[in-house]
Amino acid sequence: MAAVLAAAILATPTPPPLLAEGKDTGRQPSAYTGDYYNQEDEPYRQCVAQREGRFQYWGTGSGGMYQGTYQMTVPLAHGAVWMMQAEWAHQFGRAKARQMRQTLHDTPPRKWSREVWEQAFLTVLNWEGVRSGAHHWAGGRHHCQPGMKDYGGNR
């Protein structure tokens, strides 16, 4: 019985860190590769991260109205967490998913981890189909286009 319990504990995936240990900064491959991840979205994700928040996951804009490197409003970020909870429930169980949601809702989004931010961005981006949420990041001085094939760096 103890061996079965130990195997079950080892088989349970570990949730990502929810809160940033320090100030996450810098261009890196996506830390999230779950249900809403699509490798073809990487150039677009990196372009938006650079354009909106210069890869400063802890950053804020417009007096704190927009947060994180993807510059989401707090209501959009909290809505993303509700969407993410469904995926977490499949991975970690319903109780753990609710606990994760509550932790994030109780914490200013600028303090979330890079892993959470990337999951939030890609979940919102692809929630209702491929790039269905791209309108949240339309416009701006430097244009990031959904489906772009290459992101060469600073914009």
Secondary structure, DSSP 4 states (H G I P E B T S, - for coil): -HHHHHHHHHHSPPPPP-B-SS--BS--S-S--STT--GGGHHHHHHHHHHHHTTBTT-EEGGGTEETTTTEEHHHHHHHHHHHHHHHHHHH-HHHHHHHHHHHHTS-GGGB-HHHHHHHHHHHHHTTSTTTTGGGG--SSS---TT-S---S--
